[in-house]
Each structure stands twice: as structure tokens, then as C-alpha cells.
Amino acid sequence: MGVAYAIVSVKGRLGALVHQKTATCVCLTGVNPEDEAALNSLQESFTTKYAENKKWGGGIMGLKTQRKLSIRAAAIAAEKAKRASL
């Protein structure tokens, strides 16, 4: 869809944009021609920061999961050794 979005941590900042005390979300439907260049630069920075960020996690498991997997691997190795000795 190509809709640029940004997550703002303070509702008051969005409220200042629309001349309210606070706002939870804002949709821009029209822009003055003199402000269009600034909006385009913001849109590009939003796109690179949020929409193009496709990396999830890092493949690092927690200590409990690592322990469970090592126990499971040891059990599988013991089972293979038991079958090989028969």
C-alpha cells in the first residue's frame, strides 16, 4: 500500500500537530504546497525507519529454552547410542 506511518511515544506531540491537548492517531489528508517538501522528507525517514525494517529477533533463545534443547539433544544422542549398541 505504501502508506507511511510513524510511532510517536507521546500523545501530546500528536495533539500539538492538530491543535488539541492529546491525540492518539493522526491522518494527513491534505498538505499545503509550501509544506510538501518537508512532508516528503518526513515520509522517507518514516519509511526507512518503520516500513523497511524487516529484521525480527536475532535467533537468540532464552536460558530455559537452551537448557530444554540441550536435554533433548542429549536424550536423542543417548537413544542413538543405545540403538547402535544393539
N, C-alpha and C positions, 0 to 999 in steps of 0.2 A: 504494500500500500504506500510506503514511502512517507508516512506521517512522522514528523519529527516530534519527539517528546523529551521532557527532562523531569527529573525527580528533584523537587525542592524540599529541603528539610524543615523549613519554617513557613507556616501558613500565612504569617504576617507579610512576608515578602510578596507572595502572590496577591494578597489583599491590596498591597500598595500599588500593584500594577493596574488594578481595576478600581482604585479609589474606594476600597472597603477596608474594614478592620482586619478581617481574615478571609481567605478563600481556599478551598480545598483543591479546586482544579480550575483551569482557565483554558478557553478555546479562542484562538485568534481567528476571526473570520475576515477582517479587513485591515489593511495596513496603509498608512499614508505613504505616498511616493518618496518623500524625503527620509522616511524611516525604513524603507525596504532594504537598503544595503546593510544596515545594522541587523535587521531580522535575518537576512540571508547568512551573515557570518555566525549568528547565534544558531541557526538551523544546522549549519555544517558542523559546528562544535558539538551540538546535541547528538547528531547522527554518529559522529566518530566516538563519542563517549558512551552512548547507550545502545544504539541500534546495531552497530558493527562489533560490539563486544560479544563474541560467541564462545569465549573460553569459560568452561564450567569446571569448578573444583580444581583439583590438582592430582587426583589419584592417590592421595594420602589417606590411609584408613586410620581409624582411631585405635587406641591400645587394646580395647576389648576385642575388636574385630581381628586385629593382628594375632592376638592370642588364640582366638577360636580357629582361625585359619591354620595356624601352626599346629594346633592339636589335631585338626582334621587331616593335615598333611602327614603327621606322624602316624596316625591311625591307618591311613592308606598305605604308607610305606611298610608298616608292620604287617598288614594284610598281604601285601605283595611278597614280603619275605617269607611269610607263613606258607603261601601257595607255592613259592619256589622250592621250599624245603620238602614238600610232599612229593 
